[in-house]
């Protein structure tokens, strides 16, 4: 259980902490609006820490040659837990929001893409013994997923002092980062399918 693997385990453990902060009725403040903003800030802090462990474990493992089979298995799994847990928690917490159908569609695209690419990796690795490495498109996609989740949590918190509560929800930057995330999610997903289609083609 080296340091990168410990960071991976920490990332997995932080996911339920994030979900509890988002989904449990924790009274951060008597004022419901202030309580919601504090919840967003705390959840964003937990998610940022979780994302930092994602960046560090891979760098440390490669730099000090600490790559293990456990890490190869758990690291991508922990990434899925992190993103899926965050998206599902946001959907639950803000289920009464007018923009909920949009975020549900974006989350569905992300989840479908991640499961599809994971399945491709399993097929190619199992049948051909080829390790499907993360492409630069996939890395950009992951960064945009993290940016979107942080934005949807923090943008209202940052803008609240300057805007009335009636207008602080689902502001423009949230929509922009969501669109960028969905675009890169689809692009990277199609790129994986195109690159490894010969291994999953129904004609073979």
N, C-alpha and C positions, 0 to 999 in steps of 0.2 A: 504494500500500500504506500506508494511513493507520493510525492507532493502533487503532481498533476492529477493522480487518481483521487487524492483527498479533496482537491478543488472541484473535481467532477461530482463527488459525493455531496460536497457542500452546496453546489448548484442545485442538485436534486432536492436537497433538504430545504433550500430557500423557496422553492416553488410553492409548497403548501403554505409557507409563511405569507407569501405574497397573496395567495388566494384567500387566506383567512382575513387579512387586512381588507381586501376588496369585498368579500362576500359576507363576513360576519357583521352584525349590527353593532359595531363598536362606537360608543358615543364619545367621539373625540372632543366635542364642544357642544354646549347647550343649543347654540344656533345651528340649525340643520345645514345651512349653506356653508358656514365656516367648517363644520364637521366634515362635510364632503370634500372641501378643499384640502383639509389636513390629511384626510384619507388618501387623496390623490398624491400628495407629497410624500407620505410615508411609503405608499405602494411603489411610487417611482424610485425612491431611494433603494428599496429592497431589490427592485428589478435591475437597477443600474449595477448594484453590487453583484447580482447574479450574472449579468452580462460580462462584467469584468473578469469573473472566474472563468468564463468561457474563453476569453481572449488569453488569459494567462496560462491555463493548463496546457494548451497546444504549444505555445511558445516555449514553455519550460521543458515539456516532453521532448521537443525536437532539439532544443539547444543542448540538453544534457543527456540525450539518448536514453530517455526514460519511457519510451513507447512500449506499451504492454497490450496484450490481447484484451485485458479488462478495459483499458482505456479506449481501444479501438471500438469496442462494443458499447460502452456506457457513454462516451462523449457525445456521439450524435444522438443517442437516445435522450440524454439530458437536455440537449438543445431543443428537441421536440417537446419535451415536458415544459420547458421554460416558455416557449412561444405559445403552445396550445393552452397551457394553464393561464397565461396572461390574457389571451384573447377571450377565452370562455369566461373568465372572471369579469372582464370589462363588459361583455354582453349581459351577464347576470346583473351586475351592479347598475348599469344604465339601461335596463330593459324597457323603461318607460320613456326613453329619449326619442325624439322624433327621427333621429338619424339611425336608429337601430337597424332597420332593414339593410342599410348600406354597409354597416360594420359586419353584419351577419354574412352578407355576400362575400366581403373581403376575407373574412375568417374562413369561410368554406373553401375559397380558392386556395388559401395558404395551406390548409389542412390536406386538401386533396393532392396538391402538388407534393407536399412533404411525404405523404404516404406512398404516392406513385413513385417518386425517386427512390425512396427506401426499398420498395419492392424491386425496382430495377437493380439496385445494388445487390440485393440478396440473390436474385436470379443470376446475375453476371458473376458474382463471387462464387456461388455454389456450383454452377455448371462449368465455368471457364477458369476459375481461380484468379480472376482479375479484380484487383482492388479499384473501385471507382472513386477516384479522388475528387475533392470539391473543386469545381471550376471557379474562375474569377467571377462569373455571373452568379454562381451560388453564394460566394462570399459577399458580393454586393447586395444580393437579396437578403441575406441574414442581417447585414448592417441596417438595411432599410426597414426590416421588420422591427428591429430594436428601436430605431429612430421613431417609427410610427407609434409604437406602444408608449415610449417616453413622451412623445408629443401630445398624444390624446390625454395623457394624465396631467402633464405639466402646463400646457398652453392655457387652460382656463385659470389655473393657479397664478400664472404670471400676469395675465391680463385682467384679472378680477379687480385690482385697485383702480383700473382705468376705464372699466365698463360696468354698466348695470348688470345685475344678475340675469335679467331677461335675455341678454345677448351674449353671455360669456361662454355658453356651451357650444361645442362643435364648431370652432372657429376655422378660419380659412387654412391655416397651416396644417391642421389635422387632416383636412380633405386632400391637401397637396401631398403630404407624406403617405397617406393611404393610397392615393392613385399611383405614386411612384413605387410603393411596395407591391401592389397588385401587378403592375407592369413588369417589374423585375421577377416576380414570382412566376408569372406565366412565361416570360422569355427564358428564364433559366430552366424551367420545367420542360419546355419544348426542346431546348438545346440538349438536355439529357436524353430525352426520348429519341431525338434524331440521331444522336451519337451512338446510342446502344440499341437501336431498333432491330438490328440484325440478330440480336440475342433473344428478343421477345416477339419477333414477327410470327403471326399465326401461320404463315406459309412455310415456315422452316420445321 
